[in-house]
Amino acid sequence: MEQKKKMASILLEALPYMQQFNGKTMVIKFGGNAMETDELKLSVMKDIALLQSIGVKVVLVHGGGPAISGMLEKLGIENEFIDGLRVTNDETIDVVKAMLTGKVNKDLVVDLDRTGAKAIGLSGIDGKMVVAAQKDVRLGYVGDITHINTEAIEMALDKGYIPVIAPLGVDADGQTYNINADTAAVEIAAALNAEKFILLSNIPGVMLDVNDPESMISEMTIERAKELIEDGVINGGMIPKIQAGITAMKWGLNSMTIIDGRIDHSLIIELFSVKGIGTLITK
């Protein structure tokens, strides 16, 4: 009986959050470094399927860095990075397209299908969803986003599908660009006026001390985030994630949350419990 009461209590705690997100758009970015095992990926897909079943319009944007690096290594193509971005030449862009759209994207769609969810694989190339321009000649075919066209995404959502989006872009001449997945996800969230943006990563959240998980900040404002960047507390690869979120919130995004995608059912814990488990950044 006590176990049943506990289950009822958990459901009652989750109810107002379920009501809050029903019918709302939520963009989730699933990082390549958070896809550690097939079991973990399937756990995340089950969480997303649950969100869809209670009426949340979920958009899933994924990375794929480890898969790309692994294939480049197999092919004997050099993995080169400048300021954390992959140098993408003619050979590399072909591998990026193949791995993101032909491997990672379709694997995630299959995993969602296994949970009973309705999903469709897309990339930023489809319908000129992500229009881009060359970021830096030194980086080759790495793009900066100049425009997000949400038509294909909205069509999928209206038909009851979860759009699973690979972070590629295209310019007016049809040239494909490799796009930073964090940036693509947060700009798509802003363009959709999403109720919530969640970044699933391989860290617990924003921490005052990277070696101390207990120092994680559960909630902060944009201004506080800027201060932590200036003070060097937020550094390395976390900086572009936070900066992308700050920019998107200026464009209308309500909030962003960074959570540890390696924790089983982290999405459900974050969204449907009072305390949550990640770092919430608000205006």
N, C-alpha and C positions, 0 to 999 in steps of 0.2 A: 504493500500500500504506500509506504514512504517513497518508493521508487516512482510510482505513478504520480504522486503529488509533486515530486521534483520535476518530472516531465511536464506536468501541467503548468508549473511555475515558469519553466523555461519558455514554453509556448506563449504564456501571457506576457512575459517580458519582451518577447519578439514581436507581438501583435502590433503595437503602435508603429514600429519601424516598417513592418510589412505594409501597413496602411499608407504610411508616408511615401513609400517608393512605388506603390502600385500605379501603373500607367506612366511612370517617369522614365527618362532615358538615363542610363548609367554606362559610362565608358570605362572598361577595365583594360589596363595594359599588363600583359603577361610577359615578363622578361625571359629571354633565353636562359639566363643564369638561374632562374627560378624553376626551370623545367628539369630538375635533377633526376627524377625517376619516372617511369611510366605510371607507377602507383600514385605518385604525387600529382602528376598531370591529371589523372583520372579523378582524383579528389577535387581538384579545382573545377574540372568540368561538371562534376556533380553539383557543386555549389552554384555554378552558373545556370545549370538546368533548373535548380530550385528557384532561383531568381526569376527565370522566365516563366515558370509555372505559377508564380504568384502575381504575374502581370508586369514585371519589370522589363523594360525594353533595353536589352543588353547589347552593347557593341564591344567586341573583343579585338584589341589590337595587339599583335604579338611581335616579339623580337626573334632572334635566331642566330645570334653571334657565335655561340659554340658550334652549332651545326655547320655554319659557313666556314669557320676556322678549320674544323675537322676535315671538310671536303677539300679545302685549299691545300691542306697539308698532304692529303692523299694524292692530289694531283701534282704535287711538287711546285705549287705556286706560292710565292712569298706572302706571308701575312705581315703587312706593314701598317703602322698606325701613326698618325700625327695628331697631337692634342686629343687623344682618345678616339679619334675617328678613323675608320678603316680606309686606307688608300685604295681606290676602286678604279682599276684600269679596264681595258677591253676584256681581258681574260676573267678578271675578278667579277665584273658586273654580270657576266653570264652565269657564274657560279652563284652569286647572290640571288639572282632571279630564280634559278633552278631550285635552290635550297629553300628559299622563303615561300615561293608559290607552289612548288611541286612536292616538297617534303614537309616542312614545318606546318604550313597552312593546312594542308590536306590531312595530316595526322591529327591536328586539333579538331577539324570538322568531324573526322571519324570518331574521335573520343567523345565529342558532344552527342553524336548520333547514338553511341552506345548507351548514353544516359537517358535517351528518349527525347532529348532536346531537338529542336529544328534549327539547323545551322547551314550557312552557305559561305563558301570561301571566296574572298575577293582580295584585290590588291589595290594600291593607290593608283595603278594604271587604269583600272576598269572605270569607264565613264569619265576619264580624266578627273578622278576623285581628288588626287593630290597633284597639283600643278607645282612644278619646281624649276629652279634655275641653279646653275653650277655655283657651289659655295666657295670653292677655292681651287684654282688651277692645280695646286700641288696635290689636292685630294682626288683629282680625276672626276669620276662620275658620282660624286657625293653632292646631294642637293639641299638647297634651302627651300622651304615651302613658301610659295607666293600666293597660293589660293587653295581653299578646300571646297570642293563641290560635293554637297551632301546628298544629291539626288539618288544615287545608287544605294546608299546606306538607308535612306528613308524608305525607298521602295521595298528593300528587304525587311525592314522593321514592320512596315505596314502589312506585309504578307505573313507576319508571324515568325520570321527567321532571325537568328542571331548572326549578324554579319561578322565574319572572322577575317580581319584585314591584315595583309602583309604590308610592311612599310616601304613601299616603292613610290616613286614619283615620275612624272613625265613632263617634258616641256612642249612648246608649240610645234617643234620639229619632230616630235616622237621619240626623242632620246630618253632612255630610262635612267633614273637616278636612284642611288642607294640613300635612304632617308633614315636619320636617327629615329628609332622606334618610340622613344620617350616623347620626342618633339611631335612626331606624327600623331601619337595618341592624344596628347593634351590639346593640340590644335584641332583635331577632329571633335574632341569633347566641347571645345569652345564654339566651334561652328554649329554644333547640334544644340547648343544651349543646354547641355546635359545637367541634370540635377546633381550628379556626383561623378567624380573621376577618381579611380582607385589604381594605384601603381603597385603591382605585385612584384616584389624584388627578392633579393637573397640577403636582406638585412632586416632587423626588427623594425626600423624606423629611423628617425633623426635622433642621434645620441650625442650628449655632451662629451662623452668619452667613448670612442669606438671600441674600446676593450671592456667596457662595462655596460651590458644590456640593461642594467637597472637605471642607467642614466638617460634612458629614452624619454623624449619629450612627447607627451600624449596629445598636446594641442598647442598651437601657436598661430599668431597672425602673420600676414605678409611682412609687416614691418620687423617683427622679431626674426623672421627667416633671413631678411636682408642683413640684420645686425650680426647674425651667426655666420653668414657668409663673409662679411667684412672682418670678423674676428678670427676667421680661419677654422671655426668649429665645424661648419659645413664645408667640406673640401672634396677634391678629386671628382669622381664620377657622379657624386650626389649634386654638385653645383648645377650642371645643366638640367637635371631633373627638376630641381626646385625653381630655377629660373624660368623654365618652360611653364611651370604651373603658375608662377607669379604673373607672367605675361598673359596667360590664358584667363586668369581671374580679372585682369584689366579689361578683357574683351567680353566678359559676362559669365565666365565659369564661377559657380558658387563656392566650390571648395575642392581640395584634393587630399587624398589620404595615401600614405605610404605604409604598406604592411608587408610582413614576411610571408612570401608565397610558399616557403618550405614547411610552414606549419599546417598540419592537416585541418582542412575546413576553415582556414583563416578568414576567408571572405564572410562566411556566415557568422563567425564569432565577432568580427569587426562591425558588421552591419546590423546585427540583430541582438546585441547585448549593450547594456548601459555603459560599461567601461571600454569595450573594444580592445584592440591589441596593437594598433599602429599609431602613426603620427598624423593628426588632422591639421591641415593648414587652411585657414579661412581669411577672408578679407578683413 
